[in-house]
Amino acid sequence: MAPLSIFLTTWNTGLQGSKAQSQDLTSWLLPVLQSTANDPEMPDGIIPDIYAIGVQELLPVHLALAGLSRPVLAALTARITSLLSAHASSLSPSKAPESYRLVSRVSHVGAALWVFARERTMEGKVGKASTSSLGLWWGGMGNKAAVGVRIPIRRGKEGGWETFTFVNTHLEAHDHNISRRNAQYQNILSSLVFTTSDPLAEPSQIFDTSHLFIMGDLNYRLSKSPPAEYLREGTPSDDILVLEKERVAMFELDTLRREQREGRVFGGLREGDLTRFAPTYKRIVGKIEGYSKKRIPGWTDRILFASHTDPPYLFSPQASLTPTVPPGPHSSTRIITFGSTPELTISDHKPVHAIVSLPEIEHSAPAAHLAPVLPPAPSPHPVRPPPTPKEVLLAWKLLGTFLDRAIGLPWCLIVLLGGGNERTGLGVGAFFAMIWGVWWSGVWSGSA
């Protein structure tokens, strides 16, 4: 089978996912495909075989906690399917109609993940998908969460099975919460597990896969604010060498790479060159340029990945010291393009996207459970934790869901009482509470 191309994208919509339905999503989901359609250096897979789309903060928190995201998810699914299919048809070399189908969708409170497959190249090659979700906040609440999709794909004519695991996550906010983010990542390693209908099969963790892609609002910021003049998208009139020098200086302040280099998080994963675009957070809503002065900026929105064919040096501590490393051999997964989409302005985050190309297979695994898997994390990263017992996971999910609804549903009622205004709703609720208290006191006094 020819090399496999995958389009990955992550976007924190800033609680404005419902507004995304009426936005022009072309710049988000098709940011480079049109401009590269006639580029001879691009692979034949310019129409991606797989799309993996991750979103965080899909809805206002009260609606998400109350479990009321289904209509928005359904509307976005239909919109994305139509957009991808129409664009693929317009670029198809044979001019024949193209289509994408939804392989799997999973959501948890405000985090959602879609995986689509191109019918023309993937028909009959995609096995049954499995999903997993995990609340990462206190008590298992889903205000911060992780969701995952695992898909077996047959890459040879008769065999060559590989497993693909996609994870979308939203980690703890605020500059000082680095250790909390690290702990949430460790929780993902142990508790975002995939199960099958086979009662004898052991639960598998995210690294028990041939290819792993982790994306999301990871919330790692710069260690301090850079000079204000460094924080710009760049224009054709900018000196490219100066712009690159400024971004490399900012990259040296990136706390995720520092934590990764020290062996505390994201062992065995790599990513593209972040200096290709400006930090994606915290942007001014409604503007292409500009940053809020209330937060330290950062490349909070990330896409990291690993493939079983990648050489170890791509994951070494030395590799994480610089934004670029030597390209891997022909047998490794290759980053075709990596960038951001500043044109989308409804959120204080900018989307990030990447296209990666997986080489032709060199194995003939006859079944998905015999597919090659990723190696252990390199030094100085510790051994990955064992899976959390099923009973503990079930209890954690039940508690988290109970807390989500216990907070989300009353919160929705408050907003409803206020006609959509939370503060007004609190006032109306307080007024009714006072009336009820006076009435109850009268009933109690009368009965006495």
Disulfide bonds with the S-S distance in Angstrom:
none
